[in-house]
Amino acid sequence: MKPYLTTFFLFFLFVFPFSVHAQDTIRFDESGLELVMQRAKVEKKPIFYMAYADWCPHCKNIKATTLKDAEVVSFMNANYVFAGLNFEKPGSEDFKTKYNIKTFPTFLVLDENGQELARFTGELKKEKFLSEVKLALNPKQQLPYLKAEYEKDKTNGINLMRYLVALKKGRDRNELNPIAHEYFEKLTDDKIVNEVNWKIFTNGVSDIASREYQFVITNQQAFAAITSPKRVNDKFKNSVMELLKPIVKTNDFANYKKQRAIAKTITSPVIDSLLFQYDLDHYEFNSNWNEYKKVAAADIKKYVWNSPKEIKSIVLNVMRNSTDAASLNQSLSWIKHSNELEESYDGILLEARVQRKLNNIPIAITITKKAKAFSTQMGWDGKEADKLLADLLERKKIAAKPAAKTKK
């Protein structure tokens, strides 16, 4: 076949099926990576790949909003070969392995040979999405260039920072730790405290046990002066969340205890408060109510004493899972404090329920009537108060009956 006929055939095969569709929509080319790369060579455009799954709500949302915006559609059709891969369908595993896809949606910008130029993830709004896809067209903002610039001189913090910022958009933070660690390993302590190194740390380091992370913990005041105390605390908080959130609601006590000990090395009130909440969540998930009550009793006043919502949540768990008077009386003092801070219908009812469980029926009746009056004042139906009051009156009636005489 003559060369010009071959070119025409490829153009017809790969381009024509997409050009006949209206240009006010983005059509996903799901013909597979090899065919998409051939089409990219013909059209002389980079490939924009969206990896998604049918069950992914963020994938559905961005398809229904951002990817239907007229400006987005126009830009993508003009500048990219737009391809999609549904990971629910057979044959997707090779692509997932090749490009190390771990979350959905993941967006990849590839050249015509399948080399990764850029990556980002998540349900992006129009402005952020357009910013990323435009940036990905700039050769000096693409991953191969940024990586090459960094590898020319691995002591150049600015080049490393740029590379890490680009990687962070679509990579798991743990994948960035070795790159940042290699850089910090070459620095003496007196060279670490500066603005560039803070940016390298915040973008590329999540290993709390590492030398560089422990250095920042020890010198957090110095870094707070460079950036701000809030940003330092936010970094600490995000690191602990990344470390513990995946294992909080599991029954792996040993691993939770081990990772918690690492998180505890961060000396910050923000982290102490976060660990308090995670401990409660962990013990609640595992129905370990003795430990739950120990944690609550030790630190409720320290971390949530000014939060009626948090206090009510703790009191509800303690009430439901306690039979001893000591625990119930302690929870009663907590809910009383909560109601003093902020009187609410559910708070008053909860106080009544604790009194009921302590068998203080007359007091529980009085408090329940107060809850009913509160609901009436607010224009609510107060069915929960009615139900509780009926139960309490029945209990009072039974308690008032004289004991049956024993027959001789």
Buried (B, 14 or more C-beta within 10 A) or exposed (E): EEEEEEEEEBBEEBBEEBEEEEEEEBBBBEBBBEBBBBBBBBBEBBBBBBBBBEEBEBBBEBBEBBBBBEEBBEBBBEBBBBBBBBBEEEEBEEBBEEBEBEEBBBBBBBBBEBEBBBBBBBBBEBEEBBEBBEBBBEEEBBBEBBBEBBEEEEEBBEBBBBBBBBBBBBBBBEBBBEBBBEBBEEBEEEEBBEEEBBBBBBBBBBBBEBEBBBBBBEBBEBBBEBBEBEBBBBBBBEBBBBBBEEBBEEEEBEEBEEBBEBBEEBEBEBBBBBBBBBBBBBBBEBEBBEBBBEBBBEBBEEBBBEBBEBBBBBBBBBBEBBEEEEBBEBBBEBBBBBBEBEEBBBBBBBBBBBBBBBEBBEBBBEBBBBBBEBBEEEEEEBEBBBEBBEBBEEBEEEEEEEEEEEEE
